[in-house]
Amino acid sequence: MAKRYDNEFKLMIVDLLKSGLRTKQLSEEYELHSSVINRWRREYDSRGGDFSKTETRSIENQELIALKKELRDVKMERDILKKAVSIFSKSDR
């Protein structure tokens, strides 16, 4: 099970990283994998220091995501039906 770290801890790690400490030092001292520290730094830079998981999405963006999911589901159903038709048409011969 993955460990969960609060936002204050993540901010502290990123601040230490920006103050000049190396990723390897922080990973050894706080028992974190270096990829986790690097991901936190990227998230900090891209989100302006906000580590909250909730992203504010516009209504259009939410609708686009829902439509993409629906399209993916419909394509999967279509492919299953194609396979079923080919299986039943072979058994008729």
N, CA, C and O atoms as a CHARMM CRD file, in Angstrom:
* protein
*
  372
    1    1 MET  N      0.84100  -1.16800   0.00000 PROA 1      0.00000
    2    1 MET  CA     0.00000   0.00000   0.00000 PROA 1      0.00000
    3    1 MET  C      0.89400   1.24200   0.00000 PROA 1      0.00000
    4    1 MET  O      1.87100   1.31300   0.74500 PROA 1      0.00000
    5    2 ALA  N      0.56100   2.18800  -0.81600 PROA 2      0.00000
    6    2 ALA  CA     1.36600   3.39700  -0.96700 PROA 2      0.00000
    7    2 ALA  C      1.17600   4.32500   0.22700 PROA 2      0.00000
    8    2 ALA  O      0.08100   4.46000   0.77300 PROA 2      0.00000
    9    3 LYS  N      2.27500   4.95500   0.61000 PROA 3      0.00000
   10    3 LYS  CA     2.19700   5.93700   1.68900 PROA 3      0.00000
   11    3 LYS  C      1.61200   7.22800   1.15000 PROA 3      0.00000
   12    3 LYS  O      1.80300   7.57700  -0.01500 PROA 3      0.00000
   13    4 ARG  N      0.90900   7.91800   2.00100 PROA 4      0.00000
   14    4 ARG  CA     0.34400   9.22000   1.63200 PROA 4      0.00000
   15    4 ARG  C      1.03400  10.28200   2.47700 PROA 4      0.00000
   16    4 ARG  O      1.17700  10.13800   3.69100 PROA 4      0.00000
   17    5 TYR  N      1.45200  11.33500   1.82000 PROA 5      0.00000
   18    5 TYR  CA     2.12600  12.43300   2.50400 PROA 5      0.00000
   19    5 TYR  C      1.26400  13.68400   2.39500 PROA 5      0.00000
   20    5 TYR  O      0.65000  13.94300   1.36000 PROA 5      0.00000
   21    6 ASP  N      1.22800  14.44700   3.46700 PROA 6      0.00000
   22    6 ASP  CA     0.41700  15.66900   3.42800 PROA 6      0.00000
   23    6 ASP  C      1.14500  16.76500   2.65200 PROA 6      0.00000
   24    6 ASP  O      2.34300  16.67800   2.38300 PROA 6      0.00000
   25    7 ASN  N      0.39300  17.77800   2.31100 PROA 7      0.00000
   26    7 ASN  CA     0.92300  18.85700   1.47800 PROA 7      0.00000
   27    7 ASN  C      2.06100  19.60500   2.15700 PROA 7      0.00000
   28    7 ASN  O      2.99500  20.04200   1.48500 PROA 7      0.00000
   29    8 GLU  N      2.00100  19.75900   3.46900 PROA 8      0.00000
   30    8 GLU  CA     3.06000  20.47600   4.19200 PROA 8      0.00000
   31    8 GLU  C      4.38600  19.74300   4.07700 PROA 8      0.00000
   32    8 GLU  O      5.43100  20.37000   3.89900 PROA 8      0.00000
   33    9 PHE  N      4.35200  18.41300   4.17800 PROA 9      0.00000
   34    9 PHE  CA     5.56800  17.62400   4.05400 PROA 9      0.00000
   35    9 PHE  C      6.15200  17.76000   2.64800 PROA 9      0.00000
   36    9 PHE  O      7.36000  17.92900   2.48400 PROA 9      0.00000
   37   10 LYS  N      5.28500  17.68300   1.63700 PROA 10     0.00000
   38   10 LYS  CA     5.74700  17.83100   0.25000 PROA 10     0.00000
   39   10 LYS  C      6.36900  19.20000   0.02800 PROA 10     0.00000
   40   10 LYS  O      7.40900  19.31600  -0.62100 PROA 10     0.00000
   41   11 LEU  N      5.73100  20.24300   0.56600 PROA 11     0.00000
   42   11 LEU  CA     6.28100  21.59600   0.42700 PROA 11     0.00000
   43   11 LEU  C      7.63900  21.70400   1.11300 PROA 11     0.00000
   44   11 LEU  O      8.54900  22.34800   0.59200 PROA 11     0.00000
   45   12 MET  N      7.77700  21.07500   2.28400 PROA 12     0.00000
   46   12 MET  CA     9.04500  21.11500   2.99800 PROA 12     0.00000
   47   12 MET  C     10.14700  20.45500   2.16600 PROA 12     0.00000
   48   12 MET  O     11.25300  20.98600   2.06600 PROA 12     0.00000
   49   13 ILE  N      9.84800  19.30500   1.57600 PROA 13     0.00000
   50   13 ILE  CA    10.83700  18.59400   0.76000 PROA 13     0.00000
   51   13 ILE  C     11.23800  19.43700  -0.44700 PROA 13     0.00000
   52   13 ILE  O     12.42400  19.54700  -0.75500 PROA 13     0.00000
   53   14 VAL  N     10.27200  20.02600  -1.12600 PROA 14     0.00000
   54   14 VAL  CA    10.57300  20.85500  -2.30300 PROA 14     0.00000
   55   14 VAL  C     11.37300  22.08600  -1.88700 PROA 14     0.00000
   56   14 VAL  O     12.29900  22.48700  -2.59300 PROA 14     0.00000
   57   15 ASP  N     11.02700  22.69300  -0.74600 PROA 15     0.00000
   58   15 ASP  CA    11.79400  23.84700  -0.26900 PROA 15     0.00000
   59   15 ASP  C     13.23500  23.46700   0.03900 PROA 15     0.00000
   60   15 ASP  O     14.15900  24.21500  -0.28200 PROA 15     0.00000
   61   16 LEU  N     13.42900  22.31100   0.65900 PROA 16     0.00000
   62   16 LEU  CA    14.79200  21.84500   0.93100 PROA 16     0.00000
   63   16 LEU  C     15.54800  21.59500  -0.36700 PROA 16     0.00000
   64   16 LEU  O     16.73900  21.88700  -0.47100 PROA 16     0.00000
   65   17 LEU  N     14.84900  21.05700  -1.34300 PROA 17     0.00000
   66   17 LEU  CA    15.46500  20.80000  -2.64300 PROA 17     0.00000
   67   17 LEU  C     15.87200  22.10700  -3.31300 PROA 17     0.00000
   68   17 LEU  O     16.95800  22.20600  -3.88500 PROA 17     0.00000
   69   18 LYS  N     15.00800  23.09600  -3.24200 PROA 18     0.00000
   70   18 LYS  CA    15.30400  24.39300  -3.85300 PROA 18     0.00000
   71   18 LYS  C     16.37400  25.16600  -3.07600 PROA 18     0.00000
   72   18 LYS  O     17.02000  26.05800  -3.62700 PROA 18     0.00000
   73   19 SER  N     16.56300  24.82300  -1.79300 PROA 19     0.00000
   74   19 SER  CA    17.58600  25.51000  -1.00400 PROA 19     0.00000
   75   19 SER  C     18.99100  24.99000  -1.30100 PROA 19     0.00000
   76   19 SER  O     19.97800  25.55000  -0.82300 PROA 19     0.00000
   77   20 GLY  N     19.07900  23.91600  -2.09200 PROA 20     0.00000
   78   20 GLY  CA    20.39700  23.45800  -2.49500 PROA 20     0.00000
   79   20 GLY  C     20.71300  22.01700  -2.13200 PROA 20     0.00000
   80   20 GLY  O     21.72900  21.48400  -2.57800 PROA 20     0.00000
   81   21 LEU  N     19.87600  21.37800  -1.34100 PROA 21     0.00000
   82   21 LEU  CA    20.12300  19.97800  -1.02200 PROA 21     0.00000
   83   21 LEU  C     19.86900  19.12400  -2.26300 PROA 21     0.00000
   84   21 LEU  O     19.03100  19.45700  -3.10200 PROA 21     0.00000
   85   22 ARG  N     20.58900  18.04500  -2.36100 PROA 22     0.00000
   86   22 ARG  CA    20.45400  17.15800  -3.51000 PROA 22     0.00000
   87   22 ARG  C     19.34000  16.14100  -3.26800 PROA 22     0.00000
   88   22 ARG  O     18.99500  15.81800  -2.13100 PROA 22     0.00000
   89   23 THR  N     18.79800  15.65300  -4.37100 PROA 23     0.00000
   90   23 THR  CA    17.71700  14.67400  -4.29900 PROA 23     0.00000
   91   23 THR  C     18.16400  13.42600  -3.55100 PROA 23     0.00000
   92   23 THR  O     17.40500  12.86600  -2.76000 PROA 23     0.00000
   93   24 LYS  N     19.38800  12.99300  -3.79700 PROA 24     0.00000
   94   24 LYS  CA    19.89700  11.78900  -3.14000 PROA 24     0.00000
   95   24 LYS  C     19.96700  11.96900  -1.62700 PROA 24     0.00000
   96   24 LYS  O     19.61700  11.05800  -0.87700 PROA 24     0.00000
   97   25 GLN  N     20.41700  13.14200  -1.17600 PROA 25     0.00000
   98   25 GLN  CA    20.48200  13.41300   0.26200 PROA 25     0.00000
   99   25 GLN  C     19.09400  13.34600   0.89300 PROA 25     0.00000
  100   25 GLN  O     18.89900  12.71400   1.93200 PROA 25     0.00000
  101   26 LEU  N     18.13200  14.00800   0.24700 PROA 26     0.00000
  102   26 LEU  CA    16.77000  14.01100   0.78000 PROA 26     0.00000
  103   26 LEU  C     16.16100  12.61400   0.75800 PROA 26     0.00000
  104   26 LEU  O     15.45300  12.23000   1.68900 PROA 26     0.00000
  105   27 SER  N     16.42700  11.86600  -0.28000 PROA 27     0.00000
  106   27 SER  CA    15.85400  10.53100  -0.38300 PROA 27     0.00000
  107   27 SER  C     16.40300   9.61800   0.71300 PROA 27     0.00000
  108   27 SER  O     15.66500   8.80100   1.26400 PROA 27     0.00000
  109   28 GLU  N     17.68300   9.75000   1.03000 PROA 28     0.00000
  110   28 GLU  CA    18.26000   8.93600   2.10200 PROA 28     0.00000
  111   28 GLU  C     17.78100   9.38700   3.47300 PROA 28     0.00000
  112   28 GLU  O     17.46100   8.56100   4.32800 PROA 28     0.00000
  113   29 GLU  N     17.73200  10.69300   3.68000 PROA 29     0.00000
  114   29 GLU  CA    17.36900  11.22200   4.99200 PROA 29     0.00000
  115   29 GLU  C     15.90900  10.96800   5.34000 PROA 29     0.00000
  116   29 GLU  O     15.59900  10.62500   6.48100 PROA 29     0.00000
  117   30 TYR  N     15.00700  11.13000   4.37200 PROA 30     0.00000
  118   30 TYR  CA    13.57900  10.99300   4.64000 PROA 30     0.00000
  119   30 TYR  C     13.00100   9.67500   4.14100 PROA 30     0.00000
  120   30 TYR  O     11.79000   9.46300   4.19300 PROA 30     0.00000
  121   31 GLU  N     13.88500   8.77900   3.65200 PROA 31     0.00000
  122   31 GLU  CA    13.48600   7.45700   3.15800 PROA 31     0.00000
  123   31 GLU  C     12.41200   7.55800   2.07700 PROA 31     0.00000
  124   31 GLU  O     11.37900   6.89100   2.13600 PROA 31     0.00000
  125   32 LEU  N     12.68200   8.40400   1.09400 PROA 32     0.00000
  126   32 LEU  CA    11.80800   8.58600  -0.05800 PROA 32     0.00000
  127   32 LEU  C     12.56400   8.17100  -1.30600 PROA 32     0.00000
  128   32 LEU  O     13.78800   8.29100  -1.36800 PROA 32     0.00000
  129   33 HSD  N     11.84400   7.68900  -2.28600 PROA 33     0.00000
  130   33 HSD  CA    12.48200   7.36500  -3.55100 PROA 33     0.00000
  131   33 HSD  C     12.73400   8.66100  -4.31100 PROA 33     0.00000
  132   33 HSD  O     11.93900   9.59800  -4.24000 PROA 33     0.00000
  133   34 SER  N     13.83100   8.70500  -5.02800 PROA 34     0.00000
  134   34 SER  CA    14.19500   9.93500  -5.73600 PROA 34     0.00000
  135   34 SER  C     13.15100  10.32700  -6.78500 PROA 34     0.00000
  136   34 SER  O     12.95400  11.51400  -7.04800 PROA 34     0.00000
  137   35 SER  N     12.48400   9.34300  -7.38100 PROA 35     0.00000
  138   35 SER  CA    11.46500   9.67200  -8.37600 PROA 35     0.00000
  139   35 SER  C     10.27300  10.38600  -7.74100 PROA 35     0.00000
  140   35 SER  O      9.64000  11.22200  -8.38600 PROA 35     0.00000
  141   36 VAL  N      9.96100  10.06600  -6.48900 PROA 36     0.00000
  142   36 VAL  CA     8.87000  10.73900  -5.77900 PROA 36     0.00000
  143   36 VAL  C      9.22900  12.20500  -5.55900 PROA 36     0.00000
  144   36 VAL  O      8.40600  13.09600  -5.76800 PROA 36     0.00000
  145   37 ILE  N     10.45100  12.44000  -5.14100 PROA 37     0.00000
  146   37 ILE  CA    10.90300  13.80900  -4.89800 PROA 37     0.00000
  147   37 ILE  C     10.88300  14.61400  -6.19800 PROA 37     0.00000
  148   37 ILE  O     10.44000  15.76300  -6.21600 PROA 37     0.00000
  149   38 ASN  N     11.36000  14.01400  -7.27300 PROA 38     0.00000
  150   38 ASN  CA    11.35900  14.70100  -8.56700 PROA 38     0.00000
  151   38 ASN  C      9.94400  14.98400  -9.05500 PROA 38     0.00000
  152   38 ASN  O      9.68400  16.04200  -9.62700 PROA 38     0.00000
  153   39 ARG  N      9.01900  14.03300  -8.82700 PROA 39     0.00000
  154   39 ARG  CA     7.62800  14.25800  -9.21700 PROA 39     0.00000
  155   39 ARG  C      7.02600  15.40500  -8.42400 PROA 39     0.00000
  156   39 ARG  O      6.30200  16.23100  -8.98100 PROA 39     0.00000
  157   40 TRP  N      7.31700  15.46700  -7.12100 PROA 40     0.00000
  158   40 TRP  CA     6.80200  16.55800  -6.28500 PROA 40     0.00000
  159   40 TRP  C      7.33400  17.90600  -6.77700 PROA 40     0.00000
  160   40 TRP  O      6.60600  18.89800  -6.78900 PROA 40     0.00000
  161   41 ARG  N      8.60100  17.93500  -7.17900 PROA 41     0.00000
  162   41 ARG  CA     9.17800  19.18700  -7.68200 PROA 41     0.00000
  163   41 ARG  C      8.48300  19.61600  -8.97400 PROA 41     0.00000
  164   41 ARG  O      8.17400  20.79400  -9.14800 PROA 41     0.00000
  165   42 ARG  N      8.23700  18.66600  -9.87900 PROA 42     0.00000
  166   42 ARG  CA     7.53500  18.98300 -11.13000 PROA 42     0.00000
  167   42 ARG  C      6.11500  19.48000 -10.84600 PROA 42     0.00000
  168   42 ARG  O      5.66200  20.45200 -11.44900 PROA 42     0.00000
  169   43 GLU  N      5.41600  18.80800  -9.92500 PROA 43     0.00000
  170   43 GLU  CA     4.06000  19.23800  -9.56200 PROA 43     0.00000
  171   43 GLU  C      4.08400  20.63400  -8.95100 PROA 43     0.00000
  172   43 GLU  O      3.21200  21.45400  -9.23800 PROA 43     0.00000
  173   44 TYR  N      5.07100  20.90300  -8.11600 PROA 44     0.00000
  174   44 TYR  CA     5.20300  22.21600  -7.48900 PROA 44     0.00000
  175   44 TYR  C      5.38800  23.29000  -8.55600 PROA 44     0.00000
  176   44 TYR  O      4.75900  24.34700  -8.50000 PROA 44     0.00000
  177   45 ASP  N      6.24600  23.01200  -9.51700 PROA 45     0.00000
  178   45 ASP  CA     6.51500  23.98700 -10.57800 PROA 45     0.00000
  179   45 ASP  C      5.30200  24.17900 -11.49200 PROA 45     0.00000
  180   45 ASP  O      4.99300  25.30300 -11.88500 PROA 45     0.00000
  181   46 SER  N      4.62200  23.09500 -11.82700 PROA 46     0.00000
  182   46 SER  CA     3.50900  23.21200 -12.76900 PROA 46     0.00000
  183   46 SER  C      2.24700  23.77700 -12.13300 PROA 46     0.00000
  184   46 SER  O      1.45100  24.42600 -12.81300 PROA 46     0.00000
  185   47 ARG  N      2.05200  23.53800 -10.83100 PROA 47     0.00000
  186   47 ARG  CA     0.83700  23.99500 -10.15400 PROA 47     0.00000
  187   47 ARG  C      1.05900  25.23300  -9.29600 PROA 47     0.00000
  188   47 ARG  O      0.14800  25.67800  -8.59900 PROA 47     0.00000
  189   48 GLY  N      2.22500  25.76900  -9.34400 PROA 48     0.00000
  190   48 GLY  CA     2.49400  26.97600  -8.57100 PROA 48     0.00000
  191   48 GLY  C      2.50000  26.73800  -7.07200 PROA 48     0.00000
  192   48 GLY  O      2.07500  27.60500  -6.30800 PROA 48     0.00000
  193   49 GLY  N      2.97200  25.58100  -6.63800 PROA 49     0.00000
  194   49 GLY  CA     3.08800  25.29700  -5.21100 PROA 49     0.00000
  195   49 GLY  C      1.86100  24.68700  -4.58800 PROA 49     0.00000
  196   49 GLY  O      1.78600  24.57200  -3.36400 PROA 49     0.00000
  197   50 ASP  N      0.88700  24.28900  -5.40100 PROA 50     0.00000
  198   50 ASP  CA    -0.34000  23.70100  -4.86800 PROA 50     0.00000
  199   50 ASP  C     -0.32100  22.19600  -5.11500 PROA 50     0.00000
  200   50 ASP  O     -0.25000  21.75200  -6.26100 PROA 50     0.00000
  201   51 PHE  N     -0.38500  21.41000  -4.03600 PROA 51     0.00000
  202   51 PHE  CA    -0.34700  19.95900  -4.15800 PROA 51     0.00000
  203   51 PHE  C     -1.72700  19.32400  -4.01300 PROA 51     0.00000
  204   51 PHE  O     -1.82900  18.09900  -3.93200 PROA 51     0.00000
  205   52 SER  N     -2.76600  20.11100  -3.97800 PROA 52     0.00000
  206   52 SER  CA    -4.09100  19.53700  -3.78700 PROA 52     0.00000
  207   52 SER  C     -4.47200  18.70600  -5.00300 PROA 52     0.00000
  208   52 SER  O     -4.13300  19.04800  -6.13600 PROA 52     0.00000
  209   53 LYS  N     -5.17500  17.62000  -4.75500 PROA 53     0.00000
  210   53 LYS  CA    -5.54800  16.70400  -5.82800 PROA 53     0.00000
  211   53 LYS  C     -6.73100  17.21100  -6.63300 PROA 53     0.00000
  212   53 LYS  O     -6.90900  16.80400  -7.78100 PROA 53     0.00000
  213   54 THR  N     -7.52500  18.06700  -6.07300 PROA 54     0.00000
  214   54 THR  CA    -8.69900  18.53900  -6.80100 PROA 54     0.00000
  215   54 THR  C     -8.28500  19.59800  -7.81100 PROA 54     0.00000
  216   54 THR  O     -7.69700  20.62300  -7.46600 PROA 54     0.00000
  217   55 GLU  N     -8.60000  19.32600  -9.03500 PROA 55     0.00000
  218   55 GLU  CA    -8.30600  20.27100 -10.09900 PROA 55     0.00000
  219   55 GLU  C     -9.62400  20.91600 -10.50800 PROA 55     0.00000
  220   55 GLU  O    -10.64800  20.24400 -10.63500 PROA 55     0.00000
  221   56 THR  N     -9.58200  22.19400 -10.70500 PROA 56     0.00000
  222   56 THR  CA   -10.79000  22.86000 -11.16900 PROA 56     0.00000
  223   56 THR  C    -10.82900  22.75600 -12.68100 PROA 56     0.00000
  224   56 THR  O     -9.95800  23.27000 -13.38300 PROA 56     0.00000
  225   57 ARG  N    -11.84700  22.08500 -13.15800 PROA 57     0.00000
  226   57 ARG  CA   -11.99300  21.89800 -14.59900 PROA 57     0.00000
  227   57 ARG  C    -13.20600  22.66900 -15.07100 PROA 57     0.00000
  228   57 ARG  O    -14.21700  22.76500 -14.37400 PROA 57     0.00000
  229   58 SER  N    -13.08700  23.20400 -16.24100 PROA 58     0.00000
  230   58 SER  CA   -14.21600  23.92300 -16.81000 PROA 58     0.00000
  231   58 SER  C    -15.30300  22.91900 -17.20400 PROA 58     0.00000
  232   58 SER  O    -15.04400  21.72200 -17.33000 PROA 58     0.00000
  233   59 ILE  N    -16.49600  23.41600 -17.39000 PROA 59     0.00000
  234   59 ILE  CA   -17.61400  22.55600 -17.77000 PROA 59     0.00000
  235   59 ILE  C    -17.33700  21.89700 -19.11400 PROA 59     0.00000
  236   59 ILE  O    -17.66200  20.72700 -19.31700 PROA 59     0.00000
  237   60 GLU  N    -16.73400  22.65000 -20.03100 PROA 60     0.00000
  238   60 GLU  CA   -16.41400  22.09500 -21.34600 PROA 60     0.00000
  239   60 GLU  C    -15.39100  20.97000 -21.23600 PROA 60     0.00000
  240   60 GLU  O    -15.49400  19.95600 -21.92600 PROA 60     0.00000
  241   61 ASN  N    -14.40600  21.15500 -20.36500 PROA 61     0.00000
  242   61 ASN  CA   -13.38300  20.14000 -20.18700 PROA 61     0.00000
  243   61 ASN  C    -13.97900  18.88400 -19.55600 PROA 61     0.00000
  244   61 ASN  O    -13.62800  17.77200 -19.94900 PROA 61     0.00000
  245   62 GLN  N    -14.87100  19.04600 -18.58800 PROA 62     0.00000
  246   62 GLN  CA   -15.53400  17.89700 -17.96400 PROA 62     0.00000
  247   62 GLN  C    -16.37900  17.14500 -18.98500 PROA 62     0.00000
  248   62 GLN  O    -16.39900  15.91400 -19.00600 PROA 62     0.00000
  249   63 GLU  N    -17.07900  17.90200 -19.83300 PROA 63     0.00000
  250   63 GLU  CA   -17.90600  17.28200 -20.86000 PROA 63     0.00000
  251   63 GLU  C    -17.04000  16.54100 -21.87000 PROA 63     0.00000
  252   63 GLU  O    -17.40600  15.45200 -22.31500 PROA 63     0.00000
  253   64 LEU  N    -15.90200  17.11300 -22.23700 PROA 64     0.00000
  254   64 LEU  CA   -14.98800  16.45700 -23.16500 PROA 64     0.00000
  255   64 LEU  C    -14.47900  15.14200 -22.58700 PROA 64     0.00000
  256   64 LEU  O    -14.40900  14.14100 -23.30000 PROA 64     0.00000
  257   65 ILE  N    -14.12700  15.13200 -21.32300 PROA 65     0.00000
  258   65 ILE  CA   -13.64500  13.91000 -20.68100 PROA 65     0.00000
  259   65 ILE  C    -14.74500  12.84900 -20.67100 PROA 65     0.00000
  260   65 ILE  O    -14.48200  11.68000 -20.95000 PROA 65     0.00000
  261   66 ALA  N    -15.97800  13.25300 -20.34900 PROA 66     0.00000
  262   66 ALA  CA   -17.09800  12.31300 -20.32700 PROA 66     0.00000
  263   66 ALA  C    -17.36500  11.74900 -21.72300 PROA 66     0.00000
  264   66 ALA  O    -17.63700  10.55700 -21.86800 PROA 66     0.00000
  265   67 LEU  N    -17.28800  12.59300 -22.74100 PROA 67     0.00000
  266   67 LEU  CA   -17.52800  12.14100 -24.10700 PROA 67     0.00000
  267   67 LEU  C    -16.43700  11.18400 -24.58100 PROA 67     0.00000
  268   67 LEU  O    -16.72800  10.21500 -25.28100 PROA 67     0.00000
  269   68 LYS  N    -15.19800  11.44300 -24.20900 PROA 68     0.00000
  270   68 LYS  CA   -14.10700  10.53600 -24.57300 PROA 68     0.00000
  271   68 LYS  C    -14.30400   9.17100 -23.92700 PROA 68     0.00000
  272   68 LYS  O    -14.05900   8.14100 -24.55400 PROA 68     0.00000
  273   69 LYS  N    -14.74700   9.16400 -22.67400 PROA 69     0.00000
  274   69 LYS  CA   -15.00000   7.90600 -21.97600 PROA 69     0.00000
  275   69 LYS  C    -16.14200   7.15000 -22.65700 PROA 69     0.00000
  276   69 LYS  O    -16.05300   5.94000 -22.86500 PROA 69     0.00000
  277   70 GLU  N    -17.20700   7.86300 -22.99900 PROA 70     0.00000
  278   70 GLU  CA   -18.34000   7.23100 -23.67100 PROA 70     0.00000
  279   70 GLU  C    -17.92800   6.66900 -25.02900 PROA 70     0.00000
  280   70 GLU  O    -18.34600   5.57300 -25.40000 PROA 70     0.00000
  281   71 LEU  N    -17.11500   7.41200 -25.76700 PROA 71     0.00000
  282   71 LEU  CA   -16.63600   6.94200 -27.06300 PROA 71     0.00000
  283   71 LEU  C    -15.80300   5.67400 -26.90600 PROA 71     0.00000
  284   71 LEU  O    -15.95000   4.73100 -27.68300 PROA 71     0.00000
  285   72 ARG  N    -14.94200   5.65200 -25.91600 PROA 72     0.00000
  286   72 ARG  CA   -14.10700   4.47200 -25.65700 PROA 72     0.00000
  287   72 ARG  C    -14.99300   3.26200 -25.34800 PROA 72     0.00000
  288   72 ARG  O    -14.74100   2.16600 -25.84700 PROA 72     0.00000
  289   73 ASP  N    -16.03000   3.45900 -24.52700 PROA 73     0.00000
  290   73 ASP  CA   -16.93300   2.36200 -24.17700 PROA 73     0.00000
  291   73 ASP  C    -17.70100   1.86300 -25.40400 PROA 73     0.00000
  292   73 ASP  O    -17.85000   0.65600 -25.59500 PROA 73     0.00000
  293   74 VAL  N    -18.18400   2.78100 -26.22700 PROA 74     0.00000
  294   74 VAL  CA   -18.95000   2.40300 -27.42000 PROA 74     0.00000
  295   74 VAL  C    -18.05900   1.64100 -28.40000 PROA 74     0.00000
  296   74 VAL  O    -18.50400   0.66500 -29.00600 PROA 74     0.00000
  297   75 LYS  N    -16.81600   2.07000 -28.56200 PROA 75     0.00000
  298   75 LYS  CA   -15.89800   1.35700 -29.45600 PROA 75     0.00000
  299   75 LYS  C    -15.64800  -0.06400 -28.95300 PROA 75     0.00000
  300   75 LYS  O    -15.58700  -1.00600 -29.74200 PROA 75     0.00000
  301   76 MET  N    -15.50400  -0.21000 -27.63400 PROA 76     0.00000
  302   76 MET  CA   -15.27900  -1.52900 -27.05900 PROA 76     0.00000
  303   76 MET  C    -16.50200  -2.42500 -27.30100 PROA 76     0.00000
  304   76 MET  O    -16.35200  -3.59000 -27.66800 PROA 76     0.00000
  305   77 GLU  N    -17.70000  -1.88700 -27.09800 PROA 77     0.00000
  306   77 GLU  CA   -18.92000  -2.65800 -27.35300 PROA 77     0.00000
  307   77 GLU  C    -19.01100  -3.06300 -28.82100 PROA 77     0.00000
  308   77 GLU  O    -19.37300  -4.19600 -29.13500 PROA 77     0.00000
  309   78 ARG  N    -18.68200  -2.13900 -29.71700 PROA 78     0.00000
  310   78 ARG  CA   -18.72000  -2.42500 -31.14600 PROA 78     0.00000
  311   78 ARG  C    -17.76600  -3.56000 -31.50700 PROA 78     0.00000
  312   78 ARG  O    -18.11900  -4.45600 -32.27400 PROA 78     0.00000
  313   79 ASP  N    -16.54900  -3.51500 -30.94800 PROA 79     0.00000
  314   79 ASP  CA   -15.56600  -4.55000 -31.24300 PROA 79     0.00000
  315   79 ASP  C    -16.02900  -5.91400 -30.72800 PROA 79     0.00000
  316   79 ASP  O    -15.81400  -6.93300 -31.38300 PROA 79     0.00000
  317   80 ILE  N    -16.66000  -5.93000 -29.56300 PROA 80     0.00000
  318   80 ILE  CA   -17.16900  -7.18600 -29.01800 PROA 80     0.00000
  319   80 ILE  C    -18.26500  -7.74100 -29.91700 PROA 80     0.00000
  320   80 ILE  O    -18.29600  -8.94100 -30.19000 PROA 80     0.00000
  321   81 LEU  N    -19.15800  -6.88300 -30.37600 PROA 81     0.00000
  322   81 LEU  CA   -20.22400  -7.33300 -31.26800 PROA 81     0.00000
  323   81 LEU  C    -19.67000  -7.84200 -32.59600 PROA 81     0.00000
  324   81 LEU  O    -20.18200  -8.82300 -33.13500 PROA 81     0.00000
  325   82 LYS  N    -18.64700  -7.20200 -33.12900 PROA 82     0.00000
  326   82 LYS  CA   -18.02900  -7.67200 -34.36900 PROA 82     0.00000
  327   82 LYS  C    -17.47100  -9.07800 -34.19700 PROA 82     0.00000
  328   82 LYS  O    -17.63700  -9.93300 -35.06700 PROA 82     0.00000
  329   83 LYS  N    -16.81200  -9.30700 -33.07600 PROA 83     0.00000
  330   83 LYS  CA   -16.24500 -10.63200 -32.81600 PROA 83     0.00000
  331   83 LYS  C    -17.35100 -11.66700 -32.66700 PROA 83     0.00000
  332   83 LYS  O    -17.23000 -12.78700 -33.16500 PROA 83     0.00000
  333   84 ALA  N    -18.43100 -11.29300 -31.98200 PROA 84     0.00000
  334   84 ALA  CA   -19.53800 -12.22700 -31.80200 PROA 84     0.00000
  335   84 ALA  C    -20.17200 -12.58700 -33.13600 PROA 84     0.00000
  336   84 ALA  O    -20.48600 -13.75200 -33.37800 PROA 84     0.00000
  337   85 VAL  N    -20.36100 -11.60300 -33.99900 PROA 85     0.00000
  338   85 VAL  CA   -20.94500 -11.85800 -35.31800 PROA 85     0.00000
  339   85 VAL  C    -20.04600 -12.78700 -36.13000 PROA 85     0.00000
  340   85 VAL  O    -20.53700 -13.69200 -36.80400 PROA 85     0.00000
  341   86 SER  N    -18.74600 -12.56900 -36.07000 PROA 86     0.00000
  342   86 SER  CA   -17.83600 -13.42500 -36.83800 PROA 86     0.00000
  343   86 SER  C    -17.83000 -14.85200 -36.28400 PROA 86     0.00000
  344   86 SER  O    -17.71400 -15.80800 -37.05100 PROA 86     0.00000
  345   87 ILE  N    -17.95100 -15.00600 -34.99200 PROA 87     0.00000
  346   87 ILE  CA   -17.97900 -16.34000 -34.38900 PROA 87     0.00000
  347   87 ILE  C    -19.25400 -17.06700 -34.78400 PROA 87     0.00000
  348   87 ILE  O    -19.20800 -18.23500 -35.16900 PROA 87     0.00000
  349   88 PHE  N    -20.39300 -16.38700 -34.69200 PROA 88     0.00000
  350   88 PHE  CA   -21.66600 -17.04000 -35.04100 PROA 88     0.00000
  351   88 PHE  C    -21.79000 -17.30200 -36.52800 PROA 88     0.00000
  352   88 PHE  O    -22.41000 -18.29100 -36.91800 PROA 88     0.00000
  353   89 SER  N    -21.22700 -16.45800 -37.37100 PROA 89     0.00000
  354   89 SER  CA   -21.31800 -16.67700 -38.80700 PROA 89     0.00000
  355   89 SER  C    -20.43900 -17.86200 -39.23200 PROA 89     0.00000
  356   89 SER  O    -20.75700 -18.53500 -40.21300 PROA 89     0.00000
  357   90 LYS  N    -19.37200 -18.12100 -38.53200 PROA 90     0.00000
  358   90 LYS  CA   -18.51100 -19.27100 -38.82900 PROA 90     0.00000
  359   90 LYS  C    -19.20500 -20.56300 -38.43000 PROA 90     0.00000
  360   90 LYS  O    -19.07300 -21.56500 -39.13400 PROA 90     0.00000
  361   91 SER  N    -19.93300 -20.57200 -37.33500 PROA 91     0.00000
  362   91 SER  CA   -20.57300 -21.80400 -36.87500 PROA 91     0.00000
  363   91 SER  C    -21.76100 -22.18200 -37.73600 PROA 91     0.00000
  364   91 SER  O    -22.16800 -23.34300 -37.72600 PROA 91     0.00000
  365   92 ASP  N    -22.34000 -21.23500 -38.49100 PROA 92     0.00000
  366   92 ASP  CA   -23.46600 -21.51200 -39.36200 PROA 92     0.00000
  367   92 ASP  C    -23.04600 -22.30200 -40.61000 PROA 92     0.00000
  368   92 ASP  O    -23.88100 -22.96500 -41.22400 PROA 92     0.00000
  369   93 ARG  N    -21.82000 -22.24100 -40.97500 PROA 93     0.00000
  370   93 ARG  CA   -21.34000 -22.86300 -42.22800 PROA 93     0.00000
  371   93 ARG  C    -21.12200 -24.32000 -42.08500 PROA 93     0.00000
  372   93 ARG  O    -20.72100 -24.98200 -43.04300 PROA 93     0.00000
